[in-house]
Amino acid sequence: ANQSAATTPAASSTRITADMFAQAMQAAMTGNFASPSAGNSGAAAAAAASSEPVRRPDFSAQLATMKEMGIVDEGLAMKALEVMGGDIQAAVDLIFSGWLGDEDSMN
């Protein structure tokens, strides 16, 4: 009966790092994630994503569209698409916000 009250403080103290976000996005892109009702599925998804070889999705259509929009750095565009799970609008927004694709060097 008190389970929801017991989990609230723990959930509010968790901070999402760039690495956690990237791992979660990778898990989502490869389908290595548990159902949201599984409780602490984030850690399991991150562990599953890091133990399997990385398969890059085909973003050729999104890359072509981004090039037409004036984003000529294909490497940066690919990183943005990977971080944003293939969502072209989010990837474009990320690049136009000034992101340089170097989140790994910030950690």
DSSP file with accessible surface (Angstrom, degrees, kcal/mol):
  #  RESIDUE AA STRUCTURE BP1 BP2  ACC     N-H-->O    O-->H-N    N-H-->O    O-->H-N    TCO  KAPPA ALPHA  PHI   PSI    X-CA   Y-CA   Z-CA
    1    1 A A              0   0  134      0, 0.0     3,-0.3     0, 0.0     4,-0.2   0.000 360.0 360.0 360.0 -33.3    0.0    0.0    0.0
    2    2 A N     >  +     0   0  133      1,-0.2     4,-1.8     2,-0.1     5,-0.2   0.246 360.0 104.9 -96.9  12.5    2.9    2.4    0.7
    3    3 A Q  H  > S+     0   0  160      1,-0.2     4,-1.7     2,-0.2    -1,-0.2   0.909  78.9  49.4 -62.3 -42.8    5.0    1.3   -2.3
    4    4 A S  H  > S+     0   0   88     -3,-0.3     4,-1.2     1,-0.2    -1,-0.2   0.896 111.3  49.7 -67.2 -35.6    4.2    4.5   -4.3
    5    5 A A  H  4 S+     0   0   62     -4,-0.2    -1,-0.2     1,-0.2    -2,-0.2   0.872 110.2  51.8 -68.4 -33.2    5.1    6.7   -1.4
    6    6 A A  H  X S+     0   0   73     -4,-1.8     4,-0.5     1,-0.2    -1,-0.2   0.824 110.4  47.3 -74.6 -28.6    8.4    4.8   -0.9
    7    7 A T  H  X S+     0   0   86     -4,-1.7     4,-2.0    -5,-0.2    -1,-0.2   0.720  94.2  76.7 -88.1 -17.0    9.5    5.2   -4.5
    8    8 A T  H  X S+     0   0   88     -4,-1.2     4,-1.9     1,-0.2     5,-0.2   0.937  94.1  46.9 -61.9 -49.2    8.8    8.9   -4.9
    9    9 A P  H  > S+     0   0   81      0, 0.0     4,-1.0     0, 0.0    -1,-0.2   0.912 112.6  50.5 -62.0 -38.4   11.8   10.2   -3.0
   10   10 A A  H  X S+     0   0   61     -4,-0.5     4,-0.5     1,-0.2     3,-0.5   0.912 109.9  50.3 -64.9 -40.3   14.2    7.9   -4.9
   11   11 A A  H >< S+     0   0   71     -4,-2.0     3,-0.8     1,-0.2    -1,-0.2   0.884 108.6  51.9 -66.7 -36.4   12.8    8.9   -8.3
   12   12 A S  H 3< S+     0   0   97     -4,-1.9    -1,-0.2     1,-0.2    -2,-0.2   0.715 105.6  55.6 -76.4 -16.1   13.2   12.6   -7.5
   13   13 A S  H 3< S+     0   0   87     -4,-1.0     2,-0.4    -3,-0.5    -1,-0.2   0.548  83.4 102.8 -93.4  -4.3   16.9   12.2   -6.5
   14   14 A T    <<  -     0   0   89     -3,-0.8     2,-0.4    -4,-0.5    -3,-0.0  -0.643  56.1-159.2 -82.5 129.2   18.0   10.6   -9.8
   15   15 A R        -     0   0  216     -2,-0.4     2,-0.6     0, 0.0    -2,-0.1  -0.897  13.2-132.9-108.1 139.5   19.9   12.9  -12.2
   16   16 A I        -     0   0  132     -2,-0.4     2,-0.2     4,-0.1    -2,-0.0  -0.794  23.5-162.6 -93.3 121.7   20.1   12.1  -15.9
   17   17 A T     >  -     0   0   69     -2,-0.6     4,-2.4     1,-0.1     5,-0.2  -0.523  34.4-106.0 -95.3 169.2   23.6   12.5  -17.3
   18   18 A A  H  > S+     0   0   36      1,-0.2     4,-2.6     2,-0.2     5,-0.2   0.886 122.7  51.6 -61.7 -38.0   24.6   12.8  -20.9
   19   19 A D  H  > S+     0   0   72      2,-0.2     4,-2.6     1,-0.2    -1,-0.2   0.918 109.0  49.3 -65.4 -43.3   25.9    9.2  -20.8
   20   20 A M  H  > S+     0   0   78      2,-0.2     4,-2.4     1,-0.2    -2,-0.2   0.917 112.6  48.5 -61.7 -42.0   22.6    7.9  -19.3
   21   21 A F  H  X S+     0   0   85     -4,-2.4     4,-2.6     2,-0.2    -2,-0.2   0.935 111.8  48.2 -63.6 -46.3   20.6    9.8  -22.0
   22   22 A A  H  X S+     0   0   34     -4,-2.6     4,-2.5     1,-0.2    -2,-0.2   0.911 112.7  49.0 -62.3 -40.6   22.8    8.4  -24.8
   23   23 A Q  H  X S+     0   0   80     -4,-2.6     4,-2.6     2,-0.2    -1,-0.2   0.910 111.6  49.0 -66.0 -40.4   22.5    4.9  -23.5
   24   24 A A  H  X S+     0   0   53     -4,-2.4     4,-2.4     2,-0.2    -2,-0.2   0.910 111.6  49.0 -66.2 -39.6   18.8    5.2  -23.2
   25   25 A M  H  X S+     0   0   38     -4,-2.6     4,-2.4     2,-0.2    -2,-0.2   0.914 111.5  49.5 -65.8 -40.1   18.5    6.5  -26.7
   26   26 A Q  H  X S+     0   0   39     -4,-2.5     4,-2.0     2,-0.2     6,-0.3   0.917 110.8  50.1 -64.2 -42.0   20.7    3.6  -28.0
   27   27 A A  H  X>S+     0   0    1     -4,-2.6     5,-1.7     1,-0.2     4,-1.0   0.918 111.4  49.0 -62.7 -39.8   18.6    1.1  -26.1
   28   28 A A  H  <5S+     0   0   57     -4,-2.4     3,-0.3     1,-0.2    -2,-0.2   0.903 110.8  50.0 -66.9 -39.2   15.4    2.6  -27.7
   29   29 A M  H  <5S+     0   0   48     -4,-2.4    -1,-0.2     1,-0.2    -2,-0.2   0.841 116.7  40.3 -69.8 -32.0   16.9    2.6  -31.2
   30   30 A T  H  <5S-     0   0   36     -4,-2.0    -1,-0.2    -5,-0.2    -2,-0.2   0.511 110.4-117.8 -94.9  -5.4   17.9   -1.1  -30.9
   31   31 A G  T  <5 +     0   0   46     -4,-1.0     2,-1.3    -3,-0.3    -3,-0.2   0.643  69.7 136.6  80.0  15.2   14.8   -2.2  -29.1
   32   32 A N      < +     0   0   34     -5,-1.7     2,-0.3    -6,-0.3    17,-0.2  -0.498  37.1 108.3 -94.4  66.4   16.7   -3.3  -26.0
   33   33 A F        -     0   0  124     -2,-1.3     2,-0.1    -5,-0.1     9,-0.1  -0.988  61.8-126.0-141.8 152.2   14.4   -1.9  -23.4
   34   34 A A        -     0   0   40     -2,-0.3     7,-0.0     7,-0.3     5,-0.0  -0.461  45.9 -82.3 -87.4 166.8   11.9   -3.3  -20.9
   35   35 A S    >   -     0   0   64     -2,-0.1     3,-2.2     1,-0.1    -1,-0.1  -0.346  40.5-114.5 -67.2 150.3    8.3   -2.1  -20.6
   36   36 A P  G >  S+     0   0  122      0, 0.0     3,-0.8     0, 0.0     5,-0.2   0.794 115.0  61.4 -58.8 -26.0    7.8    1.1  -18.7
   37   37 A S  G 3  S+     0   0  112      1,-0.2     3,-0.1     3,-0.1    -2,-0.1   0.507  78.4  90.1 -79.9   0.1    5.8   -0.8  -16.0
   38   38 A A  G <  S-     0   0   57     -3,-2.2     2,-0.8     1,-0.2    -1,-0.2   0.389  88.7-135.5 -78.8   4.8    8.9   -2.9  -15.2
   39   39 A G  S <  S+     0   0   62     -3,-0.8     2,-1.4     1,-0.2     3,-0.3  -0.664  84.2  27.1  86.1-109.6   10.0   -0.4  -12.6
   40   40 A N  S  > S+     0   0  138     -2,-0.8     4,-0.9     1,-0.2     3,-0.5  -0.319  74.9 141.2 -89.2  54.3   13.8    0.2  -12.8
   41   41 A S  H  >  +     0   0   28     -2,-1.4     4,-2.7     1,-0.2    -7,-0.3   0.707  54.7  74.8 -73.4 -18.9   14.0   -0.5  -16.6
   42   42 A G  H  > S+     0   0   49     -3,-0.3     4,-2.3     1,-0.2    -1,-0.2   0.932  98.1  44.1 -60.8 -45.7   16.5    2.3  -17.3
   43   43 A A  H  > S+     0   0   65     -3,-0.5     4,-2.3     2,-0.2    -1,-0.2   0.912 114.8  49.5 -67.1 -39.9   19.5    0.5  -15.7
   44   44 A A  H  X S+     0   0   59     -4,-0.9     4,-2.5     2,-0.2    -2,-0.2   0.913 111.4  49.3 -65.8 -40.0   18.5   -2.8  -17.4
   45   45 A A  H  X S+     0   0   10     -4,-2.7     4,-2.5     2,-0.2    -2,-0.2   0.916 111.0  49.5 -66.2 -41.4   18.2   -1.0  -20.8
   46   46 A A  H  X S+     0   0   17     -4,-2.3     4,-1.9    -5,-0.2    -2,-0.2   0.915 112.4  47.9 -64.3 -41.3   21.5    0.7  -20.4
   47   47 A A  H  X S+     0   0   58     -4,-2.3     4,-1.1     1,-0.2    -2,-0.2   0.918 112.8  48.3 -66.0 -41.2   23.2   -2.6  -19.5
   48   48 A A  H  X S+     0   0   33     -4,-2.5     4,-0.7     1,-0.2     3,-0.4   0.907 111.4  50.1 -66.2 -40.2   21.6   -4.4  -22.4
   49   49 A A  H  < S+     0   0   11     -4,-2.5     3,-0.5   -17,-0.2    -1,-0.2   0.869 110.5  49.2 -67.6 -34.8   22.6   -1.7  -24.9
   50   50 A S  H  < S+     0   0   88     -4,-1.9    -1,-0.2     1,-0.2    -2,-0.2   0.704 106.9  55.7 -80.4 -15.7   26.2   -1.7  -23.7
   51   51 A S  H  < S+     0   0   93     -4,-1.1    -1,-0.2    -3,-0.4    -2,-0.2   0.601  99.2  68.1 -92.9  -9.9   26.6   -5.5  -24.0
   52   52 A E  S  < S-     0   0   74     -4,-0.7     3,-0.0    -3,-0.5     2,-0.0  -0.781  93.6 -96.4-108.2 152.7   25.6   -5.8  -27.6
   53   53 A P        -     0   0  108      0, 0.0     2,-0.5     0, 0.0    -2,-0.1  -0.371  46.1-107.7 -63.9 145.1   27.4   -4.6  -30.7
   54   54 A V        -     0   0   96     -4,-0.1     2,-0.6    -2,-0.0    -4,-0.0  -0.633  30.8-163.8 -80.1 123.9   26.1   -1.3  -32.0
   55   55 A R        -     0   0  160     -2,-0.5    -3,-0.0    -3,-0.0    -1,-0.0  -0.953  15.4-138.5-106.6 121.5   24.1   -1.5  -35.2
   56   56 A R        -     0   0  166     -2,-0.6     2,-0.0     1,-0.1    26,-0.0  -0.669  16.3-131.5 -82.8 127.8   23.7    1.8  -36.9
   57   57 A P        -     0   0   46      0, 0.0     2,-0.9     0, 0.0    -1,-0.1  -0.295  29.8 -98.4 -70.5 161.2   20.3    2.5  -38.3
   58   58 A D        +     0   0  128      1,-0.1     3,-0.2     2,-0.0     4,-0.1  -0.727  48.1 164.5 -85.6 105.5   19.9    3.8  -41.8
   59   59 A F     >  +     0   0   11     -2,-0.9     4,-3.0     1,-0.2     5,-0.2   0.038  33.9 121.0-105.7  23.5   19.5    7.5  -41.6
   60   60 A S  H  > S+     0   0   69      1,-0.2     4,-2.2     2,-0.2     5,-0.2   0.888  75.6  48.0 -60.3 -39.6   20.2    8.2  -45.3
   61   61 A A  H  > S+     0   0   64     -3,-0.2     4,-2.1     2,-0.2    -1,-0.2   0.932 114.5  46.0 -66.4 -43.4   16.8    9.8  -45.9
   62   62 A Q  H  > S+     0   0   48      1,-0.2     4,-2.7     2,-0.2    -2,-0.2   0.904 112.0  52.0 -64.9 -40.6   17.1   12.0  -42.8
   63   63 A L  H  X S+     0   0   21     -4,-3.0     4,-2.4     2,-0.2    -1,-0.2   0.905 108.8  50.6 -62.4 -40.4   20.7   13.0  -43.8
   64   64 A A  H  X S+     0   0   48     -4,-2.2     4,-2.2    -5,-0.2    -1,-0.2   0.925 111.6  47.7 -63.6 -42.7   19.6   14.0  -47.3
   65   65 A T  H  X S+     0   0   59     -4,-2.1     4,-1.4     1,-0.2    -2,-0.2   0.922 111.5  50.2 -64.1 -42.3   16.8   16.2  -45.8
   66   66 A M  H  <>S+     0   0    0     -4,-2.7     5,-2.5     1,-0.2     4,-0.2   0.888 108.6  52.6 -65.2 -36.5   19.2   17.8  -43.4
   67   67 A K  H ><5S+     0   0  136     -4,-2.4     3,-1.6     1,-0.2    -1,-0.2   0.912 106.9  52.5 -64.1 -41.4   21.7   18.5  -46.2
   68   68 A E  H 3<5S+     0   0  162     -4,-2.2    -1,-0.2     1,-0.3    -2,-0.2   0.811 105.0  57.0 -62.5 -27.4   18.9   20.2  -48.1
   69   69 A M  T 3<5S-     0   0   91     -4,-1.4    -1,-0.3    -5,-0.2    -2,-0.2   0.468 129.4 -96.7 -83.1  -3.3   18.3   22.3  -45.0
   70   70 A G  T < 5S+     0   0   54     -3,-1.6     2,-1.1     1,-0.2    -3,-0.2   0.489  83.2 131.9 103.4   4.3   21.9   23.5  -45.1
   71   71 A I      < +     0   0   13     -5,-2.5    -1,-0.2     1,-0.2    -2,-0.1  -0.778  22.5 166.7 -90.9  99.8   23.5   21.1  -42.6
   72   72 A V        +     0   0  121     -2,-1.1     2,-1.3    -3,-0.1    -1,-0.2   0.623  47.0  93.2 -94.2 -14.1   26.5   20.0  -44.6
   73   73 A D     >  -     0   0   92      1,-0.2     4,-2.4     2,-0.1     5,-0.2  -0.661  54.0-175.3 -81.8  95.8   28.5   18.3  -41.8
   74   74 A E  H  > S+     0   0  124     -2,-1.3     4,-2.7     1,-0.2    -1,-0.2   0.861  79.7  55.0 -64.3 -35.1   27.3   14.7  -42.3
   75   75 A G  H  > S+     0   0   43      2,-0.2     4,-2.4     1,-0.2    -1,-0.2   0.927 110.5  45.0 -63.6 -44.4   29.1   13.4  -39.2
   76   76 A L  H  > S+     0   0   26      2,-0.2     4,-2.5     1,-0.2    -2,-0.2   0.920 113.1  51.0 -64.9 -42.1   27.5   16.0  -37.0
   77   77 A A  H  X S+     0   0    2     -4,-2.4     4,-2.5     1,-0.2    -2,-0.2   0.920 110.3  49.5 -62.3 -42.0   24.1   15.3  -38.5
   78   78 A M  H  X S+     0   0   36     -4,-2.7     4,-2.6     2,-0.2    -2,-0.2   0.931 111.0  49.2 -64.0 -43.6   24.5   11.5  -38.0
   79   79 A K  H  X S+     0   0   95     -4,-2.4     4,-2.7     1,-0.2     5,-0.2   0.919 111.5  49.6 -61.2 -43.6   25.5   12.1  -34.3
   80   80 A A  H  X S+     0   0    0     -4,-2.5     4,-2.3     1,-0.2    -1,-0.2   0.917 111.3  48.7 -63.2 -41.7   22.5   14.3  -33.8
   81   81 A L  H  <>S+     0   0    0     -4,-2.5     5,-3.3     2,-0.2     6,-0.3   0.903 112.1  49.5 -64.6 -39.9   20.2   11.7  -35.4
   82   82 A E  H ><5S+     0   0   38     -4,-2.6     3,-1.2     3,-0.2    -2,-0.2   0.939 112.3  46.9 -64.4 -45.0   21.7    9.0  -33.2
   83   83 A V  H 3<5S+     0   0   23     -4,-2.7    -2,-0.2     1,-0.3    -1,-0.2   0.888 116.5  45.1 -63.5 -36.7   21.3   11.0  -30.0
   84   84 A M  T ><5S-     0   0   46     -4,-2.3     3,-1.4    -5,-0.2    -1,-0.3   0.262 114.2-114.0 -95.5  12.9   17.7   11.9  -30.9
   85   85 A G  T < 5S-     0   0   34     -3,-1.2    -3,-0.2     1,-0.3    -4,-0.1   0.797  73.3 -52.6  65.4  28.7   16.7    8.4  -32.0
   86   86 A G  T 3 <S+     0   0   14     -5,-3.3     2,-0.9     1,-0.3    -1,-0.3   0.442  94.4 143.7  88.4  -1.2   16.2    9.3  -35.6
   87   87 A D    <>  -     0   0   87     -3,-1.4     4,-2.4    -6,-0.3    -1,-0.3  -0.629  33.6-165.0 -76.1 104.8   13.9   12.2  -34.9
   88   88 A I  H  > S+     0   0   50     -2,-0.9     4,-2.7     1,-0.2     5,-0.2   0.890  84.2  51.8 -63.3 -39.8   14.9   14.7  -37.7
   89   89 A Q  H  > S+     0   0  111      1,-0.2     4,-2.6     2,-0.2    -1,-0.2   0.943 112.7  45.2 -63.5 -43.8   13.2   17.7  -36.1
   90   90 A A  H  > S+     0   0   23      2,-0.2     4,-2.4     1,-0.2    -1,-0.2   0.898 113.2  51.0 -66.0 -38.5   14.9   17.1  -32.8
   91   91 A A  H  X S+     0   0    0     -4,-2.4     4,-2.4     2,-0.2    -2,-0.2   0.920 111.8  46.5 -64.9 -43.6   18.2   16.5  -34.5
   92   92 A V  H  X S+     0   0    4     -4,-2.7     4,-3.0     1,-0.2     5,-0.2   0.934 112.6  50.1 -64.2 -45.1   17.9   19.7  -36.5
   93   93 A D  H  X S+     0   0   87     -4,-2.6     4,-1.2    -5,-0.2    -1,-0.2   0.904 109.8  52.1 -58.5 -41.9   16.9   21.7  -33.4
   94   94 A L  H  <>S+     0   0   30     -4,-2.4     5,-1.5     2,-0.2     3,-0.4   0.944 112.4  44.2 -61.5 -46.9   19.9   20.2  -31.5
   95   95 A I  H ><5S+     0   0   19     -4,-2.4     3,-1.9     1,-0.2    -2,-0.2   0.943 113.2  50.1 -65.1 -44.9   22.3   21.3  -34.2
   96   96 A F  H 3<5S+     0   0  131     -4,-3.0    -1,-0.2     1,-0.3    -2,-0.2   0.690  98.9  67.8 -70.6 -13.9   20.8   24.8  -34.6
   97   97 A S  T 3<5S-     0   0   91     -4,-1.2    -1,-0.3    -3,-0.4    -2,-0.2   0.549 125.5 -98.7 -78.4  -7.8   21.0   25.2  -30.8
   98   98 A G  T < 5 +     0   0   52     -3,-1.9    -3,-0.2     1,-0.3    -2,-0.1   0.431  68.8 156.4 105.8   1.6   24.8   25.3  -31.1
   99   99 A W      < -     0   0   41     -5,-1.5    -1,-0.3     1,-0.1   -19,-0.1  -0.369  25.4-165.9 -62.3 134.8   25.5   21.6  -30.2
  100  100 A L        -     0   0  130     -2,-0.1    -1,-0.1     0, 0.0    -5,-0.1   0.289  41.0-109.9-108.6   6.1   28.8   20.5  -31.6
  101  101 A G  S    S+     0   0    2      1,-0.1     3,-0.3   -25,-0.0    -2,-0.1   0.639  86.1 115.1  80.2  13.6   28.5   16.8  -31.2
  102  102 A D    >>  +     0   0   73      1,-0.2     3,-1.0     2,-0.1     4,-0.6  -0.104  19.9 130.1-112.2  40.8   31.1   16.6  -28.4
  103  103 A E  G >4  +     0   0   28      1,-0.3     3,-0.9     2,-0.2     4,-0.5   0.823  69.6  63.8 -63.4 -25.8   29.0   15.5  -25.4
  104  104 A D  G >4 S+     0   0  108     -3,-0.3     3,-0.9     1,-0.2    -1,-0.3   0.864  98.1  54.2 -66.4 -33.4   31.6   12.7  -24.7
  105  105 A S  G <4 S+     0   0   88     -3,-1.0    -1,-0.2     1,-0.2    -2,-0.2   0.657  98.4  64.6 -76.2 -13.7   34.3   15.3  -24.1
  106  106 A M  G <<        0   0  133     -3,-0.9    -1,-0.2    -4,-0.6    -2,-0.2   0.639 360.0 360.0 -82.0 -13.1   32.2   17.0  -21.4
  107  107 A N    <         0   0  106     -3,-0.9    -3,-0.0    -4,-0.5   -90,-0.0  -0.538 360.0 360.0 -91.7 360.0   32.1   14.0  -19.1
